[in-house]
């Protein structure tokens, strides 16, 4: 075995990565090729020499039969006149029977050597079988050469020259030079919010401050029964240079969007899971409770459809001691 691929190497489609020992496979190809040539020669022999030989043999057998029949007629006359004994007559009859059998056999052989005859069909069948064996041998020989299926980069190699490998073993791992994709597996309960073409914003865990755009390109037709999740793939139109295969990324899908709306930090909303969510606001130096109607919920911020106006001062502290009616001194946050 020889290994030509090295980690980090960029390869083109068809480049040889690993060459397995092909001595046995080459011998099998040579043997199968010889069998095909032999079958071809046999068919050619039947088409040319065989046809001539069998035709001549049939003509000779027919001549011998005619000669034996003439001799039988002559001996029969002499036998009836008493000029020859019965044994000569019976021998002449026997000779005719032999000549007739030889003629019939020659005719059968002549028919067998024709393109539609048995010999030709057997030879054609043998040729087809040998050609199939040659094709299989060539496939096995080709399998001894492991080539790059497409352009890409070698990620890792698991073999070294001289290794013995078994069928199914992983020898080379490579990343295809194709469209960059992200794979996520959201819970099936979120499936109703995901659709093909949906835009997303992603970031690699190694570079959390650098985000890049993505778009949903595939949603699996079935749910993983073990995890209760569904596989979703997203294409990345402009992948950043730092993005590498098998990187861990975070993906935020845009479920909906609105402009010119009132939003507050999600942590400022109390009773989110209740029918009557509310927030604490500052009204003329006093804490006041305001019931709100929630809209789109995003990462970190939530839309307020009604209940407070733009510019309202929101209490961000989660201190449970703060109660409506208390007087407070405000300190604006940076949210």
Secondary structure, 3 states (H helix, E strand, C coil): CEECCCCCCEECCCCEEEECCCHHHHHHHHHHHHHHHHHHHHHHHHHHHHHHHHHHHHHHHHHHHHHHHHHHHHHHHHHHCCCCCHHHHHHHHHHHHHHHHHHHHHHHHHHHCCCCCHHHHHHHHHHHHHHHHHHHHHHHHHCCEEECCCCEEEEEECCCCCCCCCCCCCCEEEEECCCCEEEEEEEHHHHHHCCCCCEEEEEECCEEEEEEEEEEEEECCCCECCCCEEEEEEECCCCCCCCCCCCCEEEEECCCCCCCCEEEEHHHCECCCCCCCEEEEEECCEEEEEECEEEEECCCEEEEEECCCCCCCECCCCCCCCCCCCECCCCCCCC
